[in-house]
Amino acid sequence: MITLYGEGRGFRVAWLLEEMGLPYRLRQVDLLDGVEQDTEFLAVNPAGFIPAIVDGGVTMVESIAIIEYLLARHGPSPLAPMVDDPSFAIYQQFLHLGEAGLAGPINAIVATHILAPEAERENWTTGWALDIFKSRLGLVSRQLANTPYVAGDRFTAADISVTYALQFAERTIGFAFDTAERDYIERTTARDGYQRAMDNCLATKAWVAGLARAN
Ligand SMILES: N[C@@H](CCC(=O)N[C@@H](CS)C(=O)NCC(=O)O)C(=O)O
């Protein structure tokens, strides 16, 4: 059985596994409390970040690479258009843009807001990272003006990547989206696979519930 280490971006992987109907075990990793002593996890990912997976003899990190691996190794799946499908290129683009162009830049802002000394929390780099996020979001918005999902008319793993990133921005820096993006998030998160992943990802569920209580 596949073991998924950690939530955070591991939520993407849990969501994909639910959509694909693959059995898995979620092994919690607490980055804020005692990860230095978590020898089992550090043996899986000596770099100490999440998510990671172990699938038989395969050990991997990087949420998007894990998604591509799972779809290739345990597919085929309608969540990943085949290479000769007209939507393949746009699918690949948004699958990666969800991390490289959206969630990645938000990471820099979140880490600076939480970890930097008070006087350095609003610096040039956080402004730059936000501009990167906004410019890439423009590509998402342009696509959503034409199709209900980022790779076209049907839901794919690229929507898992992008939806996670949009929710990450909303939940961490309070980014306010326009109607089209809000409708998109509502559409993708209404799926049973998302709900089941949420039920399994107890840390994410508790975090989101805490945010709702605070607002
Ligand atoms: N590009 C990586 C980003 C992974 C990442 O930033 N994970 C966060 C939690 S969601 C983390 O482990 N941060 C602590 C660290 O990087 O040391 C991915 O998509 O998996």
The ligand as an ORCA input file, in Angstrom:
! r2SCAN-3c Opt
* xyz 0 1
  N       7.650     22.073     -4.307
  C       7.399     21.261     -3.150
  C       7.168     22.202     -1.968
  C       7.133     21.437     -0.677
  C       6.913     22.365      0.494
  O       7.178     23.583      0.446
  N       6.408     21.766      1.571
  C       6.215     22.522      2.790
  C       4.923     22.122      3.467
  S       3.556     22.241      2.353
  C       7.360     22.171      3.716
  O       7.645     21.013      3.934
  N       8.035     23.211      4.233
  C       9.136     23.035      5.099
  C      10.435     22.961      4.362
  O      10.470     23.183      3.147
  O      11.452     22.699      5.004
  C       6.190     20.350     -3.418
  O       5.353     20.710     -4.253
  O       6.096     19.270     -2.806
*
